Amino acid sequence: MSNIDAVTIDNATGQIEGISTPGRYRAKLDTAKNIRKEMAKTYRQCRSGVIDAQTAAKLTWCLSAIATVVRSSDIELRLDALEKAGD
């Protein structure tokens, strides 16, 4: 028994019919403000049932990790600027 679903192929184009490929989602995550907006969006999607709580938790954890890196990078840039100003 095969676990492959039957598909219909368009004879003119050779493409599979009825399957839409989702576009790539690109959120701007370069500032803490943008990350906060993405977290809020994830929360709203979870509350409205668009995504399940487990997926929302995973996405929020990833966003928290990215926020930590952004904060560290920001501190590093500020420290470098202070050190250069002190020279």
Residue pairs with C-beta under 8 A, 6 or more apart in sequence:
7 16
7 17
7 18
7 19
8 16
8 17
8 18
9 15
9 16
9 17
10 16
10 17
27 34
27 38
28 34
29 35
29 38
29 63
29 66
29 70
30 70
31 70
32 67
32 70
32 71
32 74
35 63
35 66
35 67
35 70
36 67
38 63
39 60
39 63
39 64
42 51
42 56
42 59
42 60
42 63
43 56
43 60
45 51
45 56
46 52
46 53
46 55
46 56
51 59
